[in-house]
Amino acid sequence: MEATRENTARMGIKDYFETLMDVMRTPARHFEKTAEETGSRRALLFLMISALFYCSVSMAYFFENSLSMGIIMMANAILMPAFGAVITFILVRMTGQERVPFGRIFNIYAYASGAVMVVSWIPGLAIIMEPVRAVLIVVGLHKGTGIGKLRSALLIAMTVVVLLLFFWSAAPMVAELKHLFQ
């Protein structure tokens, strides 16, 4: 008797659009379903495809095909959800008794960020889509990890504050490094 195993790590065009529509239409059901995923490969592929679309469209319309700007935008599109997931993971461990694996939190950030990136390139919508991303992450934390709604919202608010403090404190250092290399 042969055991068959479904390869959940594949992400074709059809799978990508089904995942995108699932995240946007019924985020609660999507995050409940993806809480059972054991790895982060599928979520990372979804994030990378969305980031590639976001960067290519943004580059074509706004940044005159600058390769350096494209690399920076791609790195930002992939690394910022990961950085946010790291901070949220640390805050979850600091504030509660739950033993939520990092992969589950990263998957929530990857799916929420990837879904929002598809429309964030449109001028003016990026400001509107950031609160949508935050709501998707709150729903994902609540449904995917079992953290309460209020606690999930507070975790996201604390993550935003920590991110802002990090970048505000890193800005003077970057400015000094810029002067050193000129």
SEROLO-198215 format. One line per field, with one value per residue: residue number from 0; residue in three letters; x, y, z of N, C-alpha, C in turn. Coordinates in steps of 0.05 Angstrom, whole numbers. Each point is the difference from the previous one (the first is absolute). Layout:
! residues N
pos = c(NUM/...)
code = c(ALA/...)
n.X = c(X/...)
n.Y = c(Y/...)
n.Z = c(Z/...)
ca.X = c(X/...)
ca.Y = c(Y/...)
ca.Z = c(Z/...)
c.X = c(X/...)
c.Y = c(Y/...)
c.Z = c(Z/...)
***
This chain:
! residues 182
pos = c(0/1/2/3/4/5/6/7/8/9/10/11/12/13/14/15/16/17/18/19/20/21/22/23/24/25/26/27/28/29/30/31/32/33/34/35/36/37/38/39/40/41/42/43/44/45/46/47/48/49/50/51/52/53/54/55/56/57/58/59/60/61/62/63/64/65/66/67/68/69/70/71/72/73/74/75/76/77/78/79/80/81/82/83/84/85/86/87/88/89/90/91/92/93/94/95/96/97/98/99/100/101/102/103/104/105/106/107/108/109/110/111/112/113/114/115/116/117/118/119/120/121/122/123/124/125/126/127/128/129/130/131/132/133/134/135/136/137/138/139/140/141/142/143/144/145/146/147/148/149/150/151/152/153/154/155/156/157/158/159/160/161/162/163/164/165/166/167/168/169/170/171/172/173/174/175/176/177/178/179/180/181)
code = c(MET/GLU/ALA/THR/ARG/GLU/ASN/THR/ALA/ARG/MET/GLY/ILE/LYS/ASP/TYR/PHE/GLU/THR/LEU/MET/ASP/VAL/MET/ARG/THR/PRO/ALA/ARG/HIS/PHE/GLU/LYS/THR/ALA/GLU/GLU/THR/GLY/SER/ARG/ARG/ALA/LEU/LEU/PHE/LEU/MET/ILE/SER/ALA/LEU/PHE/TYR/CYS/SER/VAL/SER/MET/ALA/TYR/PHE/PHE/GLU/ASN/SER/LEU/SER/MET/GLY/ILE/ILE/MET/MET/ALA/ASN/ALA/ILE/LEU/MET/PRO/ALA/PHE/GLY/ALA/VAL/ILE/THR/PHE/ILE/LEU/VAL/ARG/MET/THR/GLY/GLN/GLU/ARG/VAL/PRO/PHE/GLY/ARG/ILE/PHE/ASN/ILE/TYR/ALA/TYR/ALA/SER/GLY/ALA/VAL/MET/VAL/VAL/SER/TRP/ILE/PRO/GLY/LEU/ALA/ILE/ILE/MET/GLU/PRO/VAL/ARG/ALA/VAL/LEU/ILE/VAL/VAL/GLY/LEU/HIS/LYS/GLY/THR/GLY/ILE/GLY/LYS/LEU/ARG/SER/ALA/LEU/LEU/ILE/ALA/MET/THR/VAL/VAL/VAL/LEU/LEU/LEU/PHE/PHE/TRP/SER/ALA/ALA/PRO/MET/VAL/ALA/GLU/LEU/LYS/HIS/LEU/PHE/GLN)
n.X = c(17/-6/15/-20/16/-18/10/-1/25/-14/6/-20/-5/-12/20/16/-15/-1/26/6/-17/11/24/-7/-11/14/11/-22/-15/12/0/-25/-4/13/-14/-11/8/17/3/20/6/-24/1/24/-9/-21/16/17/-21/-13/23/3/-26/0/23/-8/-24/9/17/-19/-15/16/16/-11/-9/3/21/15/-18/0/27/1/-17/14/23/-10/-10/24/18/-15/-15/24/8/-23/3/25/-7/-19/17/18/-18/-7/25/3/-22/7/-18/-10/3/-1/1/25/1/-16/15/22/-14/-9/24/10/-21/0/27/1/-22/12/23/-19/-11/21/6/-27/7/5/2/25/-8/-19/18/16/-22/-5/26/-2/-23/11/21/-16/-14/23/8/-24/-3/24/0/-25/15/-8/-24/-6/9/-12/-21/3/3/-19/-15/6/-6/-21/-5/6/-14/-18/1/0/-18/-14/7/-7/-18/7/1/-21/-9/11/-9/-21/5/4/-20/-4)
n.Y = c(-23/17/14/16/18/17/11/9/-6/-13/19/-11/8/-23/-13/16/0/-27/-1/16/-13/-22/12/10/-22/-21/22/0/-8/19/17/-8/1/23/1/-18/21/-19/8/15/-21/-9/8/-9/-21/-1/4/-18/-15/6/-4/-21/-5/4/-13/-19/0/2/-18/-13/6/-5/-20/3/-23/12/-14/20/16/-15/-1/26/5/-18/10/24/-8/-13/18/19/-16/-9/25/7/-22/7/26/-7/-17/19/17/-19/-6/26/-1/-25/-18/10/-24/23/-18/7/-24/-4/14/-12/-23/8/9/-23/-14/13/0/-25/-3/16/-12/-17/14/-5/-9/-1/23/5/-24/6/25/-6/-12/18/15/-4/4/21/6/-5/13/19/-2/2/19/11/-4/9/17/9/20/11/10/7/-23/-11/16/-6/-26/5/12/-19/-17/15/2/-26/-5/17/-10/-24/7/11/-21/-14/18/9/-26/-4/22/-8/-24/13/16/-23/-10/25)
n.Z = c(0/-18/16/-5/-6/7/-21/25/-7/-19/-18/-14/-24/-5/12/-14/-22/3/6/-21/-15/10/-2/-24/-9/9/10/14/-21/-15/20/3/-26/-2/23/-16/-15/-8/-24/-8/-14/4/25/1/-14/16/21/-10/-7/23/12/-15/3/26/1/-15/12/24/-8/-12/21/20/-3/-23/8/23/-8/8/-11/-21/3/5/-20/-15/8/-4/-23/0/6/-8/-15/-8/-3/-11/-14/-3/-4/-16/-11/1/-9/-17/-4/-2/-14/-6/5/-23/-11/-12/-20/-4/-11/21/16/-9/1/24/7/-9/9/23/1/-8/15/18/-5/-6/20/16/-24/1/-12/25/-11/-1/2/-18/-14/12/5/-26/-5/16/-12/-24/9/9/-22/-13/16/-3/-26/-6/21/-1/-8/21/-7/24/9/-20/5/26/-7/-18/18/17/-19/-6/25/3/-22/8/25/-12/-18/19/14/-22/-3/24/7/-15/11/23/-4/-7/20/13/-15/6)
ca.X = c(-17/17/-10/4/2/-5/21/-12/19/-2/-16/-4/-16/-27/2/6/-25/-19/9/-5/-29/-7/9/-16/-29/-5/26/-2/1/26/21/-5/9/29/12/9/24/24/23/-5/8/-23/-5/23/-4/-22/11/19/-15/-12/22/9/-20/1/25/1/-20/10/24/-8/-15/9/28/15/15/26/6/6/-25/-15/11/-7/-29/-5/10/-19/-25/2/12/-17/-18/15/9/-24/-6/20/-7/-25/7/13/-21/-18/15/3/-26/-20/7/-2/24/-7/25/6/-10/-28/-2/11/-20/-21/11/5/-25/-13/15/-2/-26/-2/19/-11/-13/14/16/-16/5/-20/-12/19/-8/-25/4/14/-18/-12/20/0/-25/5/18/-15/-17/18/10/-23/-10/22/16/-17/3/-25/-1/11/29/11/2/21/26/6/7/27/19/3/16/27/11/5/23/24/8/7/26/21/2/24/23/1/8/29/13/-2/20/26/6/-1)
ca.Y = c(23/24/25/24/25/24/20/25/22/11/24/7/25/-5/-2/27/16/-11/9/29/5/-11/18/25/-5/-12/-3/-16/-28/-6/-2/-25/-22/1/-5/-28/-3/-6/16/27/2/9/28/15/2/19/27/7/6/26/20/3/15/27/14/3/21/25/8/8/25/22/3/0/-25/1/-26/3/5/-26/-19/11/-4/-28/-7/12/-14/-26/1/14/-19/-18/16/3/-26/-5/17/-11/-25/7/11/-22/-15/17/8/-21/-28/-16/-8/2/-1/23/-5/6/30/9/-6/20/24/-4/0/27/20/-7/7/29/10/-1/26/22/15/22/24/7/-23/-12/11/-13/-29/-7/-9/-26/-20/-4/-15/-28/-13/-4/-23/-24/-7/-10/-25/-19/-8/-2/23/16/23/24/-5/1/28/13/-9/14/28/0/-5/25/18/-10/5/29/7/-11/16/27/-1/-8/21/16/-16/-2/26/2/-19/12/21/-13/-12/20)
ca.Z = c(0/-4/12/-16/16/-15/2/6/-4/-27/-2/-28/-4/10/29/10/-1/20/27/2/3/25/21/-1/4/26/14/24/-8/-11/20/15/-17/-3/26/0/-18/17/-9/-9/-28/-16/7/-11/-29/-5/5/-20/-25/3/1/-28/-14/11/-9/-29/-8/11/-15/-27/0/17/6/-25/-3/14/12/29/15/-1/20/26/4/3/27/19/-2/12/27/20/14/17/23/16/13/21/22/11/13/26/18/9/20/24/13/4/5/-24/-14/-29/-15/-17/-27/-2/0/-26/-21/2/-11/-28/-15/2/-15/-28/-10/-2/-20/-27/-7/13/-19/-10/16/20/13/20/27/7/2/24/21/-9/7/29/7/-8/19/25/-5/-2/27/15/-10/-6/24/24/17/1/-18/12/3/-27/-8/16/-11/-25/7/12/-22/-15/17/1/-27/-2/17/-12/-23/9/13/-19/-19/3/-6/-29/-11/5/-19/-27/-1/0/-26/-22)
c.X = c(18/-14/5/0/-4/23/-13/18/-1/-18/-1/-16/-28/0/4/-26/-21/7/-6/-30/-9/7/-18/-29/-7/26/-2/2/28/21/-6/11/31/14/12/24/24/23/-9/5/-23/-6/23/-2/-22/10/19/-13/-13/20/11/-19/1/24/0/-19/10/24/-8/-14/13/30/18/20/28/4/5/-25/-17/10/-7/-30/-6/9/-19/-26/1/10/-17/-21/15/9/-24/-8/19/-8/-26/5/13/-20/-19/14/3/-26/-19/12/-1/27/-7/27/4/-12/-29/-4/11/-20/-22/9/4/-26/-13/15/-2/-26/-3/18/-11/-13/15/16/-15/3/-24/-12/19/-7/-25/5/16/-18/-14/19/0/-24/3/18/-14/-19/16/10/-23/-8/22/16/-17/3/-26/1/13/30/14/3/21/27/8/7/28/22/5/17/29/14/7/23/26/10/7/27/22/5/25/25/3/9/30/15/0/22/28/8/-1/27)
c.Y = c(25/24/23/24/24/20/27/24/12/24/7/26/-4/0/28/17/-11/9/30/5/-11/19/25/-5/-9/-4/-18/-30/-7/-4/-24/-24/-2/-4/-28/-5/-4/17/28/4/11/29/18/2/20/29/8/6/27/22/4/16/30/16/5/22/27/11/10/27/23/4/-3/-24/1/-27/1/5/-25/-20/9/-6/-30/-10/10/-16/-27/1/14/-18/-19/14/5/-26/-6/16/-11/-26/5/11/-21/-16/16/4/-22/-27/-17/-6/-1/-2/24/-3/7/31/11/-5/21/26/-2/1/27/20/-6/7/30/11/2/26/24/17/24/25/7/-24/-12/9/-14/-30/-8/-7/-26/-23/-5/-16/-29/-14/-5/-24/-26/-9/-12/-28/-21/-9/-2/23/17/24/25/-3/1/29/15/-9/14/29/2/-6/25/20/-8/5/30/9/-10/18/29/0/-7/23/18/-16/-3/26/4/-18/12/21/-12/-10/20/14)
c.Z = c(0/13/-18/18/-18/5/5/-4/-27/-1/-30/-2/11/31/12/1/19/28/4/5/27/23/1/6/28/16/25/-7/-12/22/19/-16/-1/26/1/-18/18/-8/-9/-30/-17/5/-11/-30/-7/4/-22/-27/2/0/-28/-17/9/-10/-30/-10/10/-16/-28/0/14/2/-25/-3/12/14/30/16/0/21/28/6/5/28/22/1/13/29/21/12/18/26/19/14/23/25/14/15/27/19/9/22/26/15/6/5/-24/-11/-29/-15/-19/-28/-4/-1/-27/-23/0/-13/-31/-16/1/-17/-30/-12/-3/-21/-28/-8/12/-19/-11/17/18/14/21/28/10/6/25/23/-7/6/30/9/-8/19/27/-3/-1/27/17/-9/-4/24/25/20/-1/-19/11/3/-27/-10/15/-9/-25/6/13/-21/-16/16/1/-27/-4/17/-11/-23/8/14/-19/-21/4/-7/-30/-12/5/-19/-28/-3/-1/-28/-23/-3)
***
